[in-house]
């Protein structure tokens, strides 16, 4: 069937979902960026005083960062290679990302006591933390949708 100007273009259902592919590539970049961040976190923990209120949360930040790096790379490479095993790894990646977000909220609560009393610093700290949280959740939801679309496409294929 030839396409005319008044007819919608039919999507090729057999081709890899573009939305999924885009987010898998983006997440692979984010997962790669986690590697130096984890290394910096380890260096930060080494140089930090053990009585620092945020010290204990650093262990969880490093653990979740390592999980994101390992499972994110594993999942995205498998998903981009059209392998079903990537779906399970993607769910682990999502779980570690949720954990990392919760650790971030925990650290924000701990650090917010340092700026308490200065209204301008509290406002800017709150806006920055809120913006970061919203972006992370939005990207996580999009990644989850991308995995679901890939799973449906793989089942249909």
DSSP file (Angstrom, degrees, kcal/mol; ACC not computed):
  #  RESIDUE AA STRUCTURE BP1 BP2  ACC     N-H-->O    O-->H-N    N-H-->O    O-->H-N    TCO  KAPPA ALPHA  PHI   PSI    X-CA   Y-CA   Z-CA
    1    1 A X              0   0    0      0, 0.0     2,-0.3     0, 0.0     0, 0.0   0.000 360.0 360.0 360.0 130.2    0.0    0.0    0.0
    2    2 A X        -     0   0    0      1,-0.1     2,-0.4     0, 0.0     0, 0.0  -0.641 360.0-119.4 -88.2 141.1    1.4    3.3   -1.0
    3    3 A X        -     0   0    0     -2,-0.3     2,-0.3     2,-0.0     6,-0.1  -0.639  30.7-172.9 -81.8 128.9    1.4    6.2    1.4
    4    4 A X    >   -     0   0    0     -2,-0.4     3,-1.1     4,-0.1     0, 0.0  -0.720  40.3-100.2-113.3 171.8   -0.6    9.3    0.5
    5    5 A X  T 3  S+     0   0    0     -2,-0.3    -1,-0.0     1,-0.3    -2,-0.0   0.802 120.5  48.3 -63.0 -30.5   -0.7   12.6    2.2
    6    6 A X  T 3  S+     0   0    0      2,-0.1     2,-0.4     0, 0.0    -1,-0.3   0.549  96.6  84.3 -89.1  -8.1   -4.1   11.9    3.9
    7    7 A X  S <  S-     0   0    0     -3,-1.1     2,-0.1     1,-0.0     3,-0.0  -0.783  80.9-119.8 -98.6 137.9   -3.2    8.4    5.2
    8    8 A X        -     0   0    0     -2,-0.4     2,-0.5     1,-0.1    -4,-0.1  -0.431  31.8-109.9 -69.6 149.0   -1.3    7.9    8.4
    9    9 A X        -     0   0    0     -2,-0.1     2,-0.3    -6,-0.1    -1,-0.1  -0.689  32.2-128.2 -80.1 124.9    2.0    6.1    8.2
   10   10 A X        -     0   0    0     -2,-0.5     2,-0.2     1,-0.1    -1,-0.0  -0.578  21.2-123.5 -76.1 131.4    1.7    2.7    9.7
   11   11 A X        -     0   0    0     -2,-0.3     2,-1.1     1,-0.1    -1,-0.1  -0.496  21.7-117.3 -73.0 142.8    4.4    1.9   12.3
   12   12 A X    >   -     0   0    0     -2,-0.2     3,-1.5     1,-0.2    -1,-0.1  -0.726  26.7-166.2 -81.9 103.1    6.5   -1.1   11.6
   13   13 A X  T 3  S+     0   0    0     -2,-1.1    -1,-0.2     1,-0.3     4,-0.1   0.663  81.8  63.1 -67.8 -16.9    5.6   -3.3   14.6
   14   14 A X  T 3  S+     0   0    0      2,-0.1    -1,-0.3    -3,-0.1     2,-0.2   0.636  85.7  92.0 -84.3 -12.3    8.6   -5.6   14.0
   15   15 A X  S <  S-     0   0    0     -3,-1.5     3,-0.1     1,-0.1    -4,-0.0  -0.501  93.3 -88.9 -84.3 153.6   11.2   -2.9   14.6
   16   16 A X        -     0   0    0     -2,-0.2     2,-0.2     1,-0.1    -1,-0.1  -0.316  53.0 -99.2 -57.9 133.7   12.8   -2.3   17.9
   17   17 A X     >  -     0   0    0      1,-0.2     4,-2.6    -4,-0.1     5,-0.2  -0.398  28.2-150.0 -61.6 123.1   10.7    0.3   19.9
   18   18 A X  H  > S+     0   0    0      1,-0.2     4,-2.8    -2,-0.2     5,-0.2   0.891  94.4  54.4 -63.7 -42.1   12.4    3.7   19.6
   19   19 A X  H  > S+     0   0    0      1,-0.2     4,-2.1     2,-0.2    -1,-0.2   0.933 112.1  44.7 -57.9 -46.3   11.2    4.9   23.0
   20   20 A X  H  > S+     0   0    0      2,-0.2     4,-2.6     1,-0.2     5,-0.2   0.936 112.9  49.9 -63.6 -47.5   12.8    1.8   24.7
   21   21 A X  H  X S+     0   0    0     -4,-2.6     4,-2.2     1,-0.2    -1,-0.2   0.907 110.1  51.6 -59.8 -42.4   16.0    2.0   22.7
   22   22 A X  H  X S+     0   0    0     -4,-2.8     4,-2.4     1,-0.2    -1,-0.2   0.933 113.1  43.5 -60.1 -47.9   16.4    5.7   23.5
   23   23 A X  H  X S+     0   0    0     -4,-2.1     4,-2.8     1,-0.2    -1,-0.2   0.837 110.9  54.5 -71.8 -31.6   15.9    5.2   27.3
   24   24 A X  H  X S+     0   0    0     -4,-2.6     4,-1.8     2,-0.2    -1,-0.2   0.905 111.1  45.8 -67.4 -39.2   18.2    2.1   27.3
   25   25 A X  H  X S+     0   0    0     -4,-2.2     4,-1.9    -5,-0.2    -2,-0.2   0.930 114.1  48.8 -67.1 -44.5   21.0    4.1   25.7
   26   26 A X  H  X S+     0   0    0     -4,-2.4     4,-2.3     1,-0.2    -2,-0.2   0.925 112.3  48.2 -59.6 -44.8   20.4    7.0   28.1
   27   27 A X  H  X S+     0   0    0     -4,-2.8     4,-2.8     1,-0.2    -1,-0.2   0.832 106.1  57.2 -68.8 -30.4   20.4    4.7   31.1
   28   28 A X  H  X S+     0   0    0     -4,-1.8     4,-2.2     2,-0.2    -1,-0.2   0.910 108.1  47.9 -64.8 -39.4   23.6    3.0   29.9
   29   29 A X  H  X S+     0   0    0     -4,-1.9     4,-2.3     2,-0.2    -2,-0.2   0.935 112.8  48.2 -63.8 -45.9   25.2    6.5   29.9
   30   30 A X  H  X S+     0   0    0     -4,-2.3     4,-1.2     1,-0.2    -2,-0.2   0.892 110.9  51.3 -61.6 -39.2   23.8    7.1   33.4
   31   31 A X  H  X S+     0   0    0     -4,-2.8     4,-0.7     1,-0.2    -1,-0.2   0.893 109.6  49.6 -65.2 -39.7   25.1    3.7   34.6
   32   32 A X  H >X S+     0   0    0     -4,-2.2     3,-0.9     1,-0.2     4,-0.7   0.888 107.5  54.7 -65.6 -38.5   28.5    4.4   33.2
   33   33 A X  H 3X S+     0   0    0     -4,-2.3     4,-1.3     1,-0.2    -1,-0.2   0.771  98.0  65.8 -65.9 -24.7   28.5    7.8   35.0
   34   34 A X  H 3X S+     0   0    0     -4,-1.2     4,-2.8    -3,-0.2    -1,-0.2   0.819  87.9  69.1 -65.0 -31.2   27.8    6.0   38.3
   35   35 A X  H <X S+     0   0    0     -3,-0.9     4,-2.1    -4,-0.7    -1,-0.2   0.952 104.3  38.1 -58.7 -54.9   31.2    4.2   38.2
   36   36 A X  H  X S+     0   0    0     -4,-0.7     4,-2.6     1,-0.2    -1,-0.2   0.854 115.0  56.5 -65.8 -29.8   33.3    7.3   38.9
   37   37 A X  H  X S+     0   0    0     -4,-1.3     4,-2.2     2,-0.2    -2,-0.2   0.896 107.0  48.4 -65.9 -38.4   30.6    8.6   41.3
   38   38 A X  H  X S+     0   0    0     -4,-2.8     4,-2.3     2,-0.2    -2,-0.2   0.924 111.5  50.2 -64.7 -43.7   30.9    5.4   43.3
   39   39 A X  H  X S+     0   0    0     -4,-2.1     4,-2.2    -5,-0.2    -2,-0.2   0.906 111.4  48.1 -61.6 -41.6   34.7    5.7   43.3
   40   40 A X  H  X S+     0   0    0     -4,-2.6     4,-2.5     2,-0.2    -1,-0.2   0.870 109.4  54.2 -65.2 -36.4   34.4    9.3   44.5
   41   41 A X  H  X S+     0   0    0     -4,-2.2     4,-2.3     2,-0.2    -2,-0.2   0.894 107.8  49.3 -63.0 -40.2   31.9    8.1   47.2
   42   42 A X  H  X S+     0   0    0     -4,-2.3     4,-2.1     2,-0.2    -2,-0.2   0.928 111.8  48.3 -65.1 -44.8   34.4    5.6   48.4
   43   43 A X  H  X S+     0   0    0     -4,-2.2     4,-1.8     1,-0.2    -2,-0.2   0.894 111.2  51.6 -61.5 -39.3   37.1    8.3   48.6
   44   44 A X  H  X S+     0   0    0     -4,-2.5     4,-1.1     1,-0.2    -1,-0.2   0.895 108.3  50.7 -63.8 -40.2   34.7   10.6   50.4
   45   45 A X  H  < S+     0   0    0     -4,-2.3     3,-0.3     1,-0.2    -1,-0.2   0.889 108.7  52.5 -64.8 -38.8   34.0    7.9   53.0
   46   46 A X  H  < S+     0   0    0     -4,-2.1    -1,-0.2     1,-0.2    -2,-0.2   0.888 114.8  41.2 -64.1 -39.0   37.7    7.3   53.6
   47   47 A X  H  < S+     0   0    0     -4,-1.8    -1,-0.2    -5,-0.2    -2,-0.2   0.585  97.8  97.0 -86.7  -9.7   38.3   11.0   54.2
   48   48 A X  S  < S-     0   0    0     -4,-1.1     2,-0.2    -3,-0.3    -3,-0.0  -0.517  80.4-111.1 -83.8 146.3   35.1   11.6   56.3
   49   49 A X    >   -     0   0    0     -2,-0.2     3,-1.8     1,-0.1     6,-0.2  -0.553  21.9-131.8 -71.8 137.2   35.1   11.5   60.0
   50   50 A X  T 3  S+     0   0    0      1,-0.3     6,-0.2    -2,-0.2    -1,-0.1   0.707 105.9  58.2 -67.2 -18.7   33.2    8.5   61.4
   51   51 A X  T 3  S+     0   0    0      4,-0.1    -1,-0.3     3,-0.0     2,-0.2   0.449  76.7 118.7 -89.9   0.9   31.2   10.7   63.7
   52   52 A X  S X  S-     0   0    0     -3,-1.8     3,-1.6     1,-0.1     4,-0.5  -0.481  71.6-129.4 -64.0 132.7   29.8   12.8   60.8
   53   53 A X  T 3  S+     0   0    0      1,-0.3     4,-0.3    -2,-0.2     3,-0.2   0.772 106.7  48.0 -57.8 -26.9   26.0   12.4   60.8
   54   54 A X  T 3> S+     0   0    0      1,-0.2     4,-1.0     2,-0.1    -1,-0.3   0.538  85.9  92.9 -91.6  -6.7   26.0   11.5   57.1
   55   55 A X  H X> S+     0   0    0     -3,-1.6     3,-1.0     1,-0.2     4,-0.6   0.907  83.2  49.8 -55.4 -49.9   28.8    8.9   57.3
   56   56 A X  H >> S+     0   0    0     -4,-0.5     3,-1.0     1,-0.3     4,-0.7   0.864 105.9  56.4 -61.8 -37.6   26.6    5.8   57.9
   57   57 A X  H 3> S+     0   0    0     -4,-0.3     4,-2.1    -3,-0.3    -1,-0.3   0.743  92.1  73.9 -67.1 -21.3   24.3    6.7   54.9
   58   58 A X  H <X S+     0   0    0     -3,-1.0     4,-2.6    -4,-1.0    -1,-0.2   0.849  89.1  58.3 -60.3 -35.5   27.4    6.7   52.7
   59   59 A X  H <X S+     0   0    0     -3,-1.0     4,-2.4    -4,-0.6    -1,-0.2   0.919 109.1  44.2 -59.6 -43.3   27.6    2.9   52.8
   60   60 A X  H  X S+     0   0    0     -4,-0.7     4,-2.7     2,-0.2     5,-0.3   0.849 110.9  54.4 -71.6 -34.0   24.1    2.7   51.4
   61   61 A X  H  X S+     0   0    0     -4,-2.1     4,-2.1     2,-0.2    -2,-0.2   0.928 111.8  44.2 -64.0 -43.8   24.9    5.3   48.8
   62   62 A X  H  X S+     0   0    0     -4,-2.6     4,-2.5     2,-0.2    -2,-0.2   0.919 114.0  50.3 -66.5 -43.7   27.9    3.3   47.6
   63   63 A X  H  X S+     0   0    0     -4,-2.4     4,-2.1    -5,-0.2    -2,-0.2   0.935 113.8  43.3 -61.2 -48.1   26.0    0.1   47.6
   64   64 A X  H  X S+     0   0    0     -4,-2.7     4,-2.4     1,-0.2    -1,-0.2   0.877 112.9  53.6 -68.2 -35.4   23.0    1.4   45.6
   65   65 A X  H  X S+     0   0    0     -4,-2.1     4,-2.4    -5,-0.3    -2,-0.2   0.903 109.0  48.4 -63.5 -41.2   25.4    3.2   43.2
   66   66 A X  H  X S+     0   0    0     -4,-2.5     4,-2.8     2,-0.2     5,-0.3   0.900 110.8  51.6 -64.7 -40.0   27.3   -0.1   42.6
   67   67 A X  H  X>S+     0   0    0     -4,-2.1     4,-2.3     2,-0.2     5,-0.6   0.908 110.4  48.2 -62.3 -42.4   24.0   -1.8   42.0
   68   68 A X  H  X5S+     0   0    0     -4,-2.4     4,-1.8     3,-0.2     5,-0.4   0.922 114.1  46.8 -63.7 -44.0   22.9    0.8   39.5
   69   69 A X  H  X5S+     0   0    0     -4,-2.4     4,-1.9     3,-0.2     5,-0.3   0.952 119.4  38.1 -63.6 -49.8   26.3    0.6   37.7
   70   70 A X  H  X5S+     0   0    0     -4,-2.8     4,-2.3     2,-0.2     5,-0.2   0.974 125.4  34.8 -68.7 -56.1   26.4   -3.2   37.5
   71   71 A X  H  X5S+     0   0    0     -4,-2.3     4,-2.8    -5,-0.3    22,-0.3   0.833 116.7  55.6 -72.7 -30.7   22.7   -4.0   36.8
   72   72 A X  H  X<S+     0   0    0     -4,-1.8     4,-2.5    -5,-0.6     5,-0.2   0.943 112.6  41.0 -64.7 -47.7   22.2   -0.9   34.7
   73   73 A X  H  X S+     0   0    0     -4,-1.9     4,-2.4    -5,-0.4     5,-0.3   0.943 117.7  48.1 -64.7 -46.1   25.0   -1.8   32.3
   74   74 A X  H  X S+     0   0    0     -4,-2.3     4,-2.1    -5,-0.3    -2,-0.2   0.936 115.5  44.8 -58.8 -49.0   24.1   -5.5   32.3
   75   75 A X  H  X S+     0   0    0     -4,-2.8     4,-3.2    14,-0.2     5,-0.2   0.943 114.7  46.2 -62.5 -49.8   20.4   -4.8   31.7
   76   76 A X  H  X S+     0   0    0     -4,-2.5     4,-2.5    -5,-0.2    -1,-0.2   0.862 111.9  50.1 -68.8 -35.7   20.9   -2.2   29.0
   77   77 A X  H  X S+     0   0    0     -4,-2.4     4,-1.2    -5,-0.2    -1,-0.2   0.933 115.3  44.7 -64.6 -43.9   23.4   -4.2   27.0
   78   78 A X  H  <>S+     0   0    0     -4,-2.1     5,-2.7    -5,-0.3    -2,-0.2   0.920 114.6  48.2 -65.6 -43.4   21.1   -7.2   27.1
   79   79 A X  H ><5S+     0   0    0     -4,-3.2     3,-1.6     1,-0.2    -2,-0.2   0.905 111.1  49.4 -65.8 -41.3   18.0   -5.2   26.2
   80   80 A X  H 3<5S+     0   0    0     -4,-2.5    -1,-0.2     1,-0.3    -2,-0.2   0.756 108.6  54.7 -68.7 -22.2   19.8   -3.4   23.3
   81   81 A X  T 3<5S-     0   0    0     -4,-1.2    -1,-0.3    -5,-0.2    -2,-0.2   0.324 119.5-115.7 -88.6   6.5   20.9   -6.9   22.2
   82   82 A X  T < 5 +     0   0    0     -3,-1.6     2,-0.5     1,-0.2    -3,-0.2   0.838  64.2 150.1  63.9  37.2   17.2   -7.9   22.2
   83   83 A X    > < -     0   0    0     -5,-2.7     3,-1.5     1,-0.1     4,-0.3  -0.877  47.4-144.5-105.1 131.9   17.7  -10.5   25.0
   84   84 A X  T >> S+     0   0    0     -2,-0.5     3,-1.8     1,-0.3     4,-0.6   0.759  94.6  73.7 -64.0 -26.3   14.9  -11.3   27.4
   85   85 A X  H 3> S+     0   0    0      1,-0.3     4,-1.4     2,-0.2     3,-0.3   0.759  84.2  68.9 -61.1 -23.0   17.4  -11.7   30.3
   86   86 A X  H <> S+     0   0    0     -3,-1.5     4,-2.4     1,-0.2    -1,-0.3   0.753  86.4  67.5 -66.4 -24.0   17.8   -7.9   30.3
   87   87 A X  H <> S+     0   0    0     -3,-1.8     4,-1.8    -4,-0.3    -1,-0.2   0.941 101.9  44.5 -64.1 -47.1   14.3   -7.5   31.6
   88   88 A X  H  X S+     0   0    0     -4,-0.6     4,-1.8    -3,-0.3    -1,-0.2   0.922 114.4  49.3 -62.6 -44.0   15.1   -9.1   35.0
   89   89 A X  H  X S+     0   0    0     -4,-1.4     4,-2.4     1,-0.2   -14,-0.2   0.859 107.6  55.8 -64.3 -34.0   18.3   -7.1   35.3
   90   90 A X  H  X S+     0   0    0     -4,-2.4     4,-2.5     2,-0.2    -1,-0.2   0.883 105.1  51.9 -65.0 -37.8   16.4   -3.9   34.4
   91   91 A X  H  X S+     0   0    0     -4,-1.8     4,-2.3     2,-0.2    -1,-0.2   0.877 109.6  49.4 -66.7 -36.1   14.0   -4.6   37.3
   92   92 A X  H  X S+     0   0    0     -4,-1.8     4,-2.6     2,-0.2     5,-0.2   0.911 109.9  51.9 -64.5 -41.5   17.1   -4.9   39.6
   93   93 A X  H  X S+     0   0    0     -4,-2.4     4,-2.1   -22,-0.3    -2,-0.2   0.916 109.8  48.9 -59.2 -44.1   18.4   -1.7   38.2
   94   94 A X  H  X S+     0   0    0     -4,-2.5     4,-2.5     2,-0.2    -1,-0.2   0.914 110.2  51.4 -62.2 -43.4   15.0    0.0   39.0
   95   95 A X  H  X S+     0   0    0     -4,-2.3     4,-2.4     1,-0.2    -2,-0.2   0.917 111.4  46.5 -61.8 -44.0   15.1   -1.4   42.5
   96   96 A X  H  X S+     0   0    0     -4,-2.6     4,-2.6     2,-0.2    -1,-0.2   0.853 111.1  53.0 -67.8 -33.0   18.6   -0.1   43.1
   97   97 A X  H  X S+     0   0    0     -4,-2.1     4,-2.3    -5,-0.2    -2,-0.2   0.904 109.2  48.2 -68.3 -40.5   17.6    3.3   41.6
   98   98 A X  H  X S+     0   0    0     -4,-2.5     4,-2.4     2,-0.2    -2,-0.2   0.928 112.6  49.8 -62.0 -43.8   14.6    3.5   44.0
   99   99 A X  H  X S+     0   0    0     -4,-2.4     4,-2.4     1,-0.2    -2,-0.2   0.912 110.2  49.9 -59.8 -43.3   17.0    2.6   46.9
  100  100 A X  H  X S+     0   0    0     -4,-2.6     4,-2.3     1,-0.2    -1,-0.2   0.885 109.7  51.2 -63.1 -39.4   19.4    5.3   45.8
  101  101 A X  H  X S+     0   0    0     -4,-2.3     4,-2.1     2,-0.2    -1,-0.2   0.905 110.2  48.9 -64.8 -41.5   16.6    7.8   45.6
  102  102 A X  H  X S+     0   0    0     -4,-2.4     4,-2.4     2,-0.2    -2,-0.2   0.890 110.2  51.1 -65.7 -38.5   15.5    6.9   49.2
  103  103 A X  H  X S+     0   0    0     -4,-2.4     4,-2.7     2,-0.2    -2,-0.2   0.906 108.5  53.0 -62.9 -40.8   19.2    7.2   50.4
  104  104 A X  H  X S+     0   0    0     -4,-2.3     4,-2.1     2,-0.2    -2,-0.2   0.901 108.9  48.4 -60.6 -41.8   19.3   10.6   48.7
  105  105 A X  H  X S+     0   0    0     -4,-2.1     4,-2.3     2,-0.2    -2,-0.2   0.921 110.9  51.5 -63.8 -43.4   16.1   11.7   50.6
  106  106 A X  H  X S+     0   0    0     -4,-2.4     4,-2.1     1,-0.2    -2,-0.2   0.920 111.3  47.4 -57.9 -45.3   17.7   10.3   53.9
  107  107 A X  H  X S+     0   0    0     -4,-2.7     4,-2.9     1,-0.2    -1,-0.2   0.843 108.9  54.4 -67.6 -33.5   20.8   12.4   53.2
  108  108 A X  H  X S+     0   0    0     -4,-2.1     4,-2.1     2,-0.2    -1,-0.2   0.918 107.7  50.0 -64.8 -42.7   18.8   15.5   52.4
  109  109 A X  H  X S+     0   0    0     -4,-2.3     4,-0.6     2,-0.2    -2,-0.2   0.923 113.4  46.2 -61.1 -44.2   17.0   15.1   55.8
  110  110 A X  H >< S+     0   0    0     -4,-2.1     3,-0.8     1,-0.2     4,-0.3   0.931 116.6  44.0 -63.6 -46.1   20.4   14.8   57.5
  111  111 A X  H >X S+     0   0    0     -4,-2.9     3,-1.3     1,-0.2     4,-0.6   0.730  97.7  73.5 -74.6 -21.7   21.9   17.7   55.7
  112  112 A X  H >X S+     0   0    0     -4,-2.1     4,-0.7     1,-0.3     3,-0.7   0.786  87.2  63.9 -65.2 -24.6   18.9   20.0   56.0
  113  113 A X  H << S+     0   0    0     -3,-0.8    -1,-0.3    -4,-0.6     3,-0.3   0.789  94.9  61.4 -67.4 -25.0   19.8   20.5   59.7
  114  114 A X  H <4 S+     0   0    0     -3,-1.3    -1,-0.2    -4,-0.3    -2,-0.2   0.774 110.9  37.4 -71.9 -25.8   23.0   22.2   58.6
  115  115 A X  H X< S+     0   0    0     -3,-0.7     3,-1.8    -4,-0.6     7,-0.3   0.438  85.3 125.7-104.9  -0.8   21.1   24.9   56.8
  116  116 A X  T 3<  +     0   0    0     -4,-0.7     3,-0.1    -3,-0.3    -3,-0.0  -0.343  69.8  33.0 -59.6 134.3   18.3   25.3   59.3
  117  117 A X  T 3  S+     0   0    0      1,-0.1     2,-0.8    -2,-0.0    -1,-0.2   0.007  95.9  89.6 108.3 -27.9   18.0   28.9   60.4
  118  118 A X    <>  -     0   0    0     -3,-1.8     4,-2.7     1,-0.2     5,-0.2  -0.879  60.3-163.9-104.7 103.3   19.0   30.6   57.2
  119  119 A X  H  > S+     0   0    0     -2,-0.8     4,-2.4     1,-0.2     5,-0.2   0.846  86.6  50.5 -58.6 -39.2   15.8   31.0   55.2
  120  120 A X  H  > S+     0   0    0      2,-0.2     4,-2.6     1,-0.2     5,-0.2   0.930 113.1  45.3 -66.7 -45.1   17.5   31.7   51.8
  121  121 A X  H  > S+     0   0    0      2,-0.2     4,-2.6     1,-0.2     5,-0.2   0.891 112.9  51.3 -66.0 -38.8   19.7   28.6   52.2
  122  122 A X  H  X S+     0   0    0     -4,-2.7     4,-2.5    -7,-0.3    -2,-0.2   0.930 112.2  46.9 -62.4 -44.7   16.7   26.5   53.3
  123  123 A X  H  X S+     0   0    0     -4,-2.4     4,-2.5    -5,-0.2    -2,-0.2   0.939 115.7  43.3 -63.9 -48.1   14.7   27.7   50.3
  124  124 A X  H  X S+     0   0    0     -4,-2.6     4,-2.4     1,-0.2     5,-0.2   0.892 114.9  50.4 -67.7 -37.8   17.5   27.1   47.7
  125  125 A X  H  X S+     0   0    0     -4,-2.6     4,-2.5    -5,-0.2    -1,-0.2   0.920 112.8  46.8 -62.7 -44.5   18.3   23.7   49.3
  126  126 A X  H  X S+     0   0    0     -4,-2.5     4,-2.6    -5,-0.2     5,-0.2   0.896 112.5  48.8 -66.7 -41.7   14.7   22.6   49.2
  127  127 A X  H  X S+     0   0    0     -4,-2.5     4,-2.6     2,-0.2     5,-0.2   0.934 113.8  46.5 -64.7 -45.6   14.2   23.8   45.6
  128  128 A X  H  X S+     0   0    0     -4,-2.4     4,-2.3     2,-0.2    -2,-0.2   0.916 115.1  45.9 -62.4 -44.4   17.4   22.0   44.4
  129  129 A X  H  X S+     0   0    0     -4,-2.5     4,-2.4    -5,-0.2    -2,-0.2   0.913 114.4  48.2 -66.2 -42.7   16.5   18.8   46.3
  130  130 A X  H  X S+     0   0    0     -4,-2.6     4,-2.5     2,-0.2    -2,-0.2   0.912 112.0  48.9 -64.2 -43.3   12.9   18.8   45.1
  131  131 A X  H  X S+     0   0    0     -4,-2.6     4,-2.4    -5,-0.2     5,-0.2   0.924 112.2  48.7 -62.4 -45.3   14.0   19.4   41.5
  132  132 A X  H  X S+     0   0    0     -4,-2.3     4,-2.4    -5,-0.2    -2,-0.2   0.914 111.7  49.6 -60.9 -43.9   16.5   16.6   41.6
  133  133 A X  H  X S+     0   0    0     -4,-2.4     4,-2.4     2,-0.2     5,-0.2   0.918 110.8  49.2 -62.1 -45.3   13.9   14.2   43.1
  134  134 A X  H  X S+     0   0    0     -4,-2.5     4,-2.5     1,-0.2    -2,-0.2   0.911 112.2  48.1 -62.5 -43.7   11.3   15.1   40.4
  135  135 A X  H  X S+     0   0    0     -4,-2.4     4,-2.5     2,-0.2     5,-0.2   0.928 112.1  49.0 -63.5 -45.2   13.8   14.5   37.6
  136  136 A X  H  X S+     0   0    0     -4,-2.4     4,-2.2     1,-0.2    -2,-0.2   0.918 113.6  46.1 -62.1 -43.6   15.0   11.2   39.0
  137  137 A X  H  X S+     0   0    0     -4,-2.4     4,-2.6     2,-0.2    -1,-0.2   0.908 112.0  51.3 -66.7 -41.6   11.4    9.9   39.5
  138  138 A X  H  X S+     0   0    0     -4,-2.5     4,-2.3    -5,-0.2    -2,-0.2   0.927 112.6  45.5 -61.6 -44.9   10.4   11.1   36.0
  139  139 A X  H  X S+     0   0    0     -4,-2.5     4,-2.4     2,-0.2    -1,-0.2   0.883 112.1  52.2 -65.4 -37.8   13.4    9.3   34.4
  140  140 A X  H  X S+     0   0    0     -4,-2.2     4,-2.4    -5,-0.2    -2,-0.2   0.910 109.7  48.4 -65.0 -42.2   12.7    6.2   36.5
  141  141 A X  H  X S+     0   0    0     -4,-2.6     4,-2.4     2,-0.2    -2,-0.2   0.920 112.0  49.5 -63.6 -43.8    9.1    6.1   35.3
  142  142 A X  H  X S+     0   0    0     -4,-2.3     4,-2.4     2,-0.2    -2,-0.2   0.894 110.8  50.0 -62.7 -39.4   10.1    6.5   31.7
  143  143 A X  H  X S+     0   0    0     -4,-2.4     4,-2.4     2,-0.2    -2,-0.2   0.917 109.9  50.6 -65.3 -42.6   12.7    3.7   32.1
  144  144 A X  H  X S+     0   0    0     -4,-2.4     4,-2.3     1,-0.2    -2,-0.2   0.918 111.4  48.1 -60.4 -43.8   10.0    1.5   33.6
  145  145 A X  H  X S+     0   0    0     -4,-2.4     4,-2.8     2,-0.2    -1,-0.2   0.897 109.7  53.5 -62.9 -40.6    7.7    2.2   30.7
  146  146 A X  H  X S+     0   0    0     -4,-2.4     4,-2.3     2,-0.2    -2,-0.2   0.901 109.2  48.3 -61.9 -40.9   10.5    1.5   28.2
  147  147 A X  H  X S+     0   0    0     -4,-2.4     4,-2.7     2,-0.2    -2,-0.2   0.917 112.1  49.3 -65.7 -42.5   11.1   -1.9   29.8
  148  148 A X  H  X S+     0   0    0     -4,-2.3     4,-2.4     2,-0.2    -2,-0.2   0.912 111.4  49.0 -62.8 -42.8    7.4   -2.7   29.6
  149  149 A X  H  X S+     0   0    0     -4,-2.8     4,-2.6     2,-0.2    -1,-0.2   0.914 112.3  48.6 -63.0 -42.2    7.2   -1.6   26.0
  150  150 A X  H  X S+     0   0    0     -4,-2.3     4,-3.0     2,-0.2    -2,-0.2   0.920 110.4  51.4 -62.3 -43.7   10.3   -3.8   25.2
  151  151 A X  H  X S+     0   0    0     -4,-2.7     4,-2.0     2,-0.2    -2,-0.2   0.912 112.4  45.6 -61.3 -43.2    8.7   -6.7   27.1
  152  152 A X  H  X S+     0   0    0     -4,-2.4     4,-2.3     2,-0.2    -1,-0.2   0.912 113.9  49.3 -65.7 -42.9    5.5   -6.4   25.1
  153  153 A X  H  X S+     0   0    0     -4,-2.6     4,-2.6     1,-0.2    -2,-0.2   0.914 111.2  49.4 -63.0 -42.9    7.4   -6.0   21.8
  154  154 A X  H  < S+     0   0    0     -4,-3.0    -1,-0.2     1,-0.2    -2,-0.2   0.886 111.8  48.6 -64.5 -39.3    9.5   -9.1   22.6
  155  155 A X  H  < S+     0   0    0     -4,-2.0    -1,-0.2    -5,-0.2    -2,-0.2   0.877 114.6  45.8 -67.2 -37.7    6.4  -11.1   23.4
  156  156 A X  H  <        0   0    0     -4,-2.3    -2,-0.2     1,-0.2    -1,-0.2   0.865 360.0 360.0 -72.2 -36.6    4.8  -10.0   20.2
  157  157 A X     <        0   0    0     -4,-2.6    -1,-0.2    -5,-0.2    -2,-0.2   0.496 360.0 360.0 -68.0 360.0    7.8  -10.6   18.1
